[in-house]
Amino acid sequence: MSTINLDRECGCFRRSNLENNTSFASKDDALMQAQAMVNHMNTKFCSKHGFTLSEDGENFNITMGQPVQAAAPTGGCCGGGHCD
């Protein structure tokens, strides 16, 4: 038996049809669902938070943290192509 646990439920999660502490007979099924949840939450939710997936034995934990930011341009360049 494998379980998907979300450490904190944000407002977007509570308004969604996703469920916390969901159990699966198969670890593979739990992994596929956990990956789908993380992808959905990172792309469809409001982006105030980022979500990461980790494995703990037979269980999967989804952690809410800082949103994933795009990599900042290096060297002070804005990336517009005119700083060469």
Secondary structure as UniProt FT lines:
FT   STRAND          2..6
FT   HELIX           11..15
FT   STRAND          22..24
FT   HELIX           27..44
FT   STRAND          50..56
FT   TURN            57..58
FT   STRAND          59..65
FT   TURN            75..76
//
